[in-house]
Amino acid sequence: MPPVNLPAIVTPALLSSIRGHPQLPHHSWYFIAGVALSVLNRPDEIANVFTCAMETGPGKGSIKPEHDEQLRIARRMREALVKAAPIGGLPKAINALLALKAVTPASLLDEPLGHSPTSRPIEVYDVPSSRILHRGQTFFDQIYGKVSKRVMGQMDRSGTEDLGITARLLYGYILSNTSVLNGAETSFVLLAGLIPQDVNPQLKGHLKGALNNGATVEEVKAVRDIVIRICEASGMSKLGETMPGGWGWRGEVANL
């Protein structure tokens, strides 16, 4: 039996409302939308976002970017999908990145053994792991601030210390690498990946973490707003007495 054709999420009207959000940081709408769609398990919609960014640019205007700017867009979108893997799941990241590659011109791809804009291959094979893990711990502490030791301690004492080890590895080798997306932009990726999953305990920490990483209150609220719009366009809604089950949020989405 062939897969069901789902209704479109990324309509021209939705794209226009996302791109035109007055408080959204420049050069961010497309990778925030891409991450939300990946976690919503709609990699088929990522092509529409990428094509729009290629044709109209990374901001609110409608000017087709030159090659160098297109390359920057492609790399930032790929990096966002990679950084979404720790919170949204590797299978979804794989499907999203392969869907993105299918519509990316060859000149905008970074192939194996070529130039790596993140230098992660060098970090994995040539840099002492202690240095990368220290960078990850510093990034974790920056996000969680004064409660960072308590949060990491909860994971260490979760019944298996391996949960804390997993977090340290992901923060070290994936999230703390800010070569392509800076700290605030990385926080936007985390917010875009958490909101569709209805995980308010984690979302609350990362809303504040985005501020700790240099984002403004207005920017964080803008990211939250456009991700909720994408989720609602995909069929998510607030669950309640009239809708006790299904796909949605069990309460109000956490906010600042």
C-alpha positions as CSV (number, residue, x, y, z in Angstrom):
1,M,0.0,0.0,0.0
2,P,1.5,3.4,-1.0
3,P,2.1,6.0,1.7
4,V,-0.7,8.5,2.3
5,N,-0.3,11.9,0.7
6,L,-0.6,14.4,3.6
7,P,-2.0,17.9,3.2
8,A,0.6,20.6,2.5
9,I,1.9,22.5,5.5
10,V,4.2,25.1,3.9
11,T,1.7,27.2,2.0
12,P,2.7,30.6,0.4
13,A,0.6,32.4,3.1
14,L,2.5,30.6,5.9
15,L,5.9,31.2,4.3
16,S,5.0,34.9,4.0
17,S,3.9,35.2,7.7
18,I,7.1,33.5,8.9
19,R,9.5,35.4,6.7
20,G,7.8,38.7,7.5
21,H,7.8,38.3,11.3
22,P,9.0,41.7,12.6
23,Q,10.9,40.3,15.6
24,L,12.5,37.3,14.0
25,P,16.3,37.6,13.7
26,H,17.8,38.0,10.2
27,H,19.0,34.8,8.5
28,S,17.0,32.5,10.7
29,W,13.4,31.8,9.5
30,Y,14.4,29.1,7.0
31,F,16.4,26.9,9.4
32,I,13.9,27.3,12.2
33,A,11.1,26.2,9.9
34,G,13.3,23.3,8.6
35,V,13.9,22.0,12.1
36,A,10.2,22.2,13.1
37,L,9.2,20.3,9.9
38,S,11.9,17.7,10.6
39,V,10.7,17.0,14.1
40,L,7.1,17.0,12.9
41,N,8.2,14.2,10.6
42,R,7.4,16.2,7.4
43,P,10.7,16.1,5.6
44,D,8.7,16.3,2.4
45,E,8.0,20.0,3.2
46,I,11.6,21.0,3.7
47,A,12.1,21.5,-0.1
48,N,9.5,24.2,-0.1
49,V,11.3,26.1,2.6
50,F,14.7,25.8,1.0
51,T,13.5,26.7,-2.4
52,C,11.8,29.8,-1.0
53,A,15.1,30.8,0.7
54,M,17.0,30.2,-2.5
55,E,14.7,32.4,-4.5
56,T,13.9,35.2,-2.0
57,G,16.8,35.3,0.3
58,P,17.3,34.9,4.1
59,G,15.4,38.0,5.2
60,K,12.1,39.7,4.8
61,G,12.8,41.0,1.2
62,S,12.5,39.2,-2.1
63,I,15.9,39.5,-3.6
64,K,17.5,36.3,-5.0
65,P,20.8,35.8,-3.2
66,E,24.1,35.3,-5.0
67,H,26.0,32.0,-4.9
68,D,28.0,32.8,-1.7
69,E,24.8,33.7,0.2
70,Q,23.0,30.6,-1.2
71,L,25.9,28.5,0.1
72,R,25.6,30.2,3.5
73,I,21.9,29.4,3.6
74,A,22.4,25.8,2.6
75,R,25.1,25.3,5.2
76,R,23.1,26.9,8.0
77,M,20.0,24.8,7.2
78,R,22.1,21.6,7.2
79,E,23.8,22.5,10.5
80,A,20.4,23.3,12.1
81,L,19.1,19.8,11.1
82,V,22.3,18.2,12.4
83,K,21.9,20.1,15.7
84,A,18.2,19.0,15.9
85,A,19.2,15.4,15.9
86,P,20.0,15.2,19.7
87,I,16.5,16.4,20.6
88,G,14.4,15.3,17.7
89,G,16.0,12.0,16.9
90,L,18.6,10.8,14.4
91,P,16.2,9.1,12.0
92,K,14.2,12.3,11.5
93,A,17.5,14.2,10.9
94,I,18.6,11.7,8.4
95,N,15.3,11.9,6.4
96,A,15.3,15.7,6.6
97,L,19.0,16.0,5.4
98,L,18.4,13.6,2.5
99,A,15.3,15.5,1.5
100,L,17.3,18.7,1.6
101,K,20.1,17.2,-0.4
102,A,17.7,16.1,-3.1
103,V,16.9,19.8,-3.9
104,T,20.3,21.3,-3.3
105,P,22.5,22.1,-6.3
106,A,25.8,20.2,-6.3
107,S,27.7,23.5,-6.0
108,L,26.1,24.1,-2.6
109,L,26.9,20.6,-1.1
110,D,29.8,19.8,1.3
111,E,31.0,16.4,0.3
112,P,33.1,13.9,2.4
113,L,36.9,14.6,2.4
114,G,36.3,18.1,1.3
115,H,36.1,21.4,3.2
116,S,34.1,21.1,6.4
117,P,32.6,24.4,7.6
118,T,32.2,22.9,11.1
119,S,35.6,21.1,11.3
120,R,33.8,18.3,13.1
121,P,35.8,15.6,11.3
122,I,39.0,17.2,12.7
123,E,37.4,17.5,16.1
124,V,36.5,13.8,16.1
125,Y,39.8,12.4,14.9
126,D,42.5,15.0,15.7
127,V,41.5,17.0,18.8
128,P,41.7,15.6,22.3
129,S,38.3,14.6,23.5
130,S,38.9,16.4,26.8
131,R,39.0,19.7,25.0
132,I,35.7,19.1,23.1
133,L,34.0,17.8,26.3
134,H,35.2,20.9,28.2
135,R,33.7,23.1,25.5
136,G,30.5,21.2,25.7
137,Q,30.3,21.6,29.5
138,T,30.9,25.3,29.1
139,F,28.1,25.6,26.6
140,F,25.8,23.6,28.8
141,D,26.7,25.9,31.8
142,Q,26.0,28.9,29.6
143,I,22.5,27.7,28.8
144,Y,21.4,26.5,32.2
145,G,23.2,29.2,34.3
146,K,23.1,28.7,38.0
147,V,21.0,25.5,37.8
148,S,23.4,23.7,35.4
149,K,25.0,21.5,38.0
150,R,21.6,20.4,39.3
151,V,20.3,19.6,35.8
152,M,23.4,17.6,34.9
153,G,23.3,15.9,38.3
154,Q,19.7,14.8,37.6
155,M,20.8,13.1,34.5
156,D,23.8,11.5,36.2
157,R,21.4,10.1,38.9
158,S,18.6,9.1,36.5
159,G,19.2,5.4,37.2
160,T,22.0,5.2,34.7
161,E,25.0,7.6,34.6
162,D,25.1,6.9,30.8
163,L,22.4,9.6,30.4
164,G,24.7,12.2,31.7
165,I,27.5,10.8,29.5
166,T,25.2,11.0,26.4
167,A,24.4,14.7,27.2
168,R,28.1,15.5,27.6
169,L,28.9,13.9,24.2
170,L,26.0,15.7,22.4
171,Y,26.8,19.1,23.9
172,G,30.5,18.6,23.2
173,Y,30.6,17.3,19.7
174,I,27.3,18.7,18.3
175,L,25.7,21.6,20.1
176,S,28.7,23.6,21.3
177,N,30.2,23.8,17.8
178,T,29.4,27.4,16.8
179,S,31.3,27.5,13.5
180,V,28.1,27.8,11.5
181,L,25.3,28.7,14.0
182,N,26.2,30.8,17.0
183,G,24.9,30.2,20.5
184,A,21.7,32.1,20.2
185,E,20.9,30.4,16.8
186,T,21.7,27.0,18.3
187,S,19.1,27.8,21.0
188,F,16.6,28.7,18.3
189,V,17.2,25.2,16.8
190,L,16.5,23.6,20.2
191,L,13.3,25.6,20.7
192,A,12.1,24.7,17.2
193,G,12.7,21.0,18.0
194,L,11.2,21.0,21.4
195,I,7.9,22.8,20.8
196,P,6.4,20.1,18.5
197,Q,7.2,17.4,21.1
198,D,5.1,18.8,24.0
199,V,8.0,18.6,26.4
200,N,7.5,21.7,28.5
201,P,10.0,20.8,31.3
202,Q,12.8,20.9,28.8
203,L,11.4,23.8,26.8
204,K,11.2,26.0,29.8
205,G,15.0,25.6,30.4
206,H,15.8,26.3,26.8
207,L,13.6,29.4,26.6
208,K,15.7,30.9,29.4
209,G,18.8,29.3,27.9
210,A,18.3,31.3,24.6
211,L,18.4,34.5,26.7
212,N,21.6,33.2,28.3
213,N,23.0,32.6,24.9
214,G,22.4,36.2,23.8
215,A,19.0,36.3,22.3
216,T,16.4,38.9,23.2
217,V,13.0,38.3,24.8
218,E,11.4,39.5,21.6
219,E,13.5,37.1,19.4
220,V,12.7,34.1,21.6
221,K,9.0,34.9,21.6
222,A,9.1,35.3,17.8
223,V,10.8,31.9,17.4
224,R,8.2,30.3,19.6
225,D,5.4,32.0,17.7
226,I,6.4,30.8,14.2
227,V,7.1,27.3,15.4
228,I,3.6,27.1,16.9
229,R,2.2,28.4,13.6
230,I,3.9,25.6,11.7
231,C,2.8,23.0,14.3
232,E,-0.8,24.2,14.0
233,A,-0.6,24.1,10.2
234,S,0.4,20.5,10.5
235,G,-2.6,19.6,12.6
236,M,-1.4,20.0,16.2
237,S,-3.7,21.7,18.7
238,K,-4.2,22.0,22.5
239,L,-5.6,18.8,24.0
240,G,-8.5,19.0,26.5
241,E,-11.8,17.6,27.5
242,T,-13.2,17.9,24.0
243,M,-10.0,16.4,22.5
244,P,-8.6,14.1,25.2
245,G,-6.3,12.2,22.9
246,G,-4.5,12.6,19.6
247,W,-1.6,14.8,18.5
248,G,-1.1,18.1,20.3
249,W,-0.1,19.9,23.5
250,R,-1.4,18.9,26.9
251,G,-1.2,22.4,28.2
252,E,-0.1,25.9,27.1
253,V,3.2,25.9,25.4
254,A,5.8,27.2,27.8
255,N,6.7,30.9,27.4
256,L,9.0,33.4,28.9
